[in-house]
Amino acid sequence: APAGAQQHGQQLRVGQLRGAAGQQPFARPVLGRPIRNRHVPSSRMEPMSSVSPAQGPVVKPGSHLTLHYRVSLADAGTDVINTFGDRPATLQVGVGQMAEALERCLLGLAEGERRAFELSPAQAFGERNPDLVQKLARETFDANVDGAEEYRAGDVVDIAGPDGGRIAGVLKELTDGYALFDFNHPLAGHRVHFEVHILGVL
């Protein structure tokens, strides 16, 4: 079992995910939490721009939100997810429906406010850890996945962890003898651009 992944808190809450890592959702359903829980003061977040409305309800832990948001790779400009122009997302702050790194940016924003942040890897999903690239014996892989599914490189696969819980990783290679997994968060090592428009706060 991939104990190293468990020890580093790599629990990607992938839900119904399959396919390329870049297709993962960030809210409803859930994106996994960061590799570690980090306290990063809001003053270290770098707001890129903002539109401030007249003061309304403010986002705090437990708030129910309706919002548009965009997450992209800051260096490449590639969108990971973008709800602008589509239906807005809904979530409750603090219950794991959005990655903690992104939720920290929402706290204190007012209804109607639009803002953009740029997060370093340490502020977002951590640096890549080569120890979290691991091989599993093929028989171990087969015993822990849905045998009816056909798996291929690039799939995000949910498997049993050493403590009986579930962890997930990106399948890099599958042979008759082993399965090679990357248990790093898919956005680990990347600077992340996060743009948000708070439409409603309850």
N, C-alpha and C positions, 0 to 999 in steps of 0.2 A: 504494500500500500504506500502511496506517496506521502510519507510522514513529513518530509521536508516542506511540502506545500502546506500541510496542516499547521506546522509549527510557525510558519510565517503568516498565518491568518489569511491564506489565499482561499477565500470562500466566495467565488464569483456567483452571485445570485442570478443564474442565467435563465431560470424559468423555461420558456418554450424555445429558447434560442437554438438555432442551427445555422451553419453557414459561416461566412467570413466574420472575423472578430469585429471589423469595422461596422457591422450591421447591428451591433448590440444596442438595445434601447437603454435609456437613462432614467425613465420614470414610467411607471404603469405600463408594462411590467418593469421589474427592477433591474438596475445595473448593480453589479457587485460593489461592495464597500472597498475602500482603499486597502492597500496591503497592510498598513498599520493604522491604528487610530492616532492621528497627530493633532496636537493643538497648535494651530497657526493663527496668531492674532490677525484680526481683520485688517490692521494697518499694513500688514505685509502683502495683502492682496493688492493687485495693481489695477484699479478701475481704468479702463481704456476710454470710456465715454459714458455719459449719463444724460437722461432726460428726467428731471424731477418734477412731479406734479404737485398740485396743492396737497397739503398733508392729509392723508387718509389713514385707514387701518395699516398697521405695520406688521411685517412678517416676524414671527417669534416661534420658539419651539411649540409644536402642537397646532400651529395654524394650518387651516385647509386652504390650498391655493389653486387658482386657475391661472395658467401662465403659458406664454410662448417662450421657448428657449432654443438655443443653438449651441452645440458643442463641436469644435473643430480643432484640428491639429494646427497649432500656432505657426509652426515653421512651414508646413506645406499648404495650409489654407484649406485642407480637405475636410468637408463636413463629415462628422460621425453621426450626428442626428440633427435635424432641423425641423421644428414644428411651425415655424413662421410660414404663412400661406396655407396651412392645413388646420386641422382641429387643434385647439390648445390642449395641453396636458393638465391633469388634475392630480394632486398629491397632498399628503399630510406631512408636514415637516417633523422630522425626528423619529419616524417609525420605519426607516429603511427603504422608502420608496424612491429615493434619489441618493446617489453617492454622497457620502458625508462631505467630501471635498467641495462639491457643488453647493450643498445645502448651506455651508458656512457663508458663501457669498450672498445668499438670499436674506439672511438674518438682518433685520433693520431696514430693509427696503419697504417702501410704502406702496399701497395700491396705486396702479397707474404708472409706476416708475419703470424706466427702461435703462439698463446699464450693461456694460461689457467689462469683463475681467480677463486678465491674462495670468495664468497660473504656471509656476515652475513645476517640474516633476515632483519635487519635495512637497509642494503645496497641493498637488493633484493626486496622482496615483503611484507615486514613488519611483525610484530608480529600478531598472531591471536587475534581477538577481539570477546569475547563471546557475546557481544551485537549484533553482526551481524548474529547470529543464531536465526532465527525468524520463527514464525508460521503465515501462511496466512489462512484465512477461505477458505474452499474448493470452495465455490461459487466465491470468488475473484480469486482464482487460475484458475478455469474453464473459467472465463470471460476474462482471459488475455493470454491464450495459444491456440494453434491450437487444436481444438477438435478432429481432425482426427488422431492425434498422440497418441500413447500409452506411458505413462511416467512411469518410475520406479526409484527406489533409485539408485543414482549414476549419473543420467543424469544431464547435465548442461542445464538449462532452461532459456530462454530469456523471460522476462515479462515486462509489462509496469511499469515505475517508477512514483513517485508522481508528477513529473514536466512534464510528457508527453513523456519523453525519455524512453529508454530501459535499463534495468539492467539485470544481470544474476547471478544465483547462483546455487550451487549444491543441487539437491533435495535429502534430507536425508530420508524422510518418506512421504508417501501419504496415507491418510485414507479417509473415507467418510466425515469426519468433517473438516480436515485441511491438509495443505501441510507444511512440515517443511523444511526450506531452510537454507543453510549455504552461506551467502553472502561474507565471507572472500575469498580473492584470494586463489585459490587451493594450491599455494606454500607458503602462509603466514606461518611464524613460522619456515621455513626450511632454513638451510644453503644450498647455491646453488653453484655447480661447473659449470663453463661456459668455454668451450674450443672453440676457433674460429680459422679458417684459412681464411685469406682474399685472395681471388683468383683474384679479379678485382675491381678497383676503377675508377669511371668516375665522 
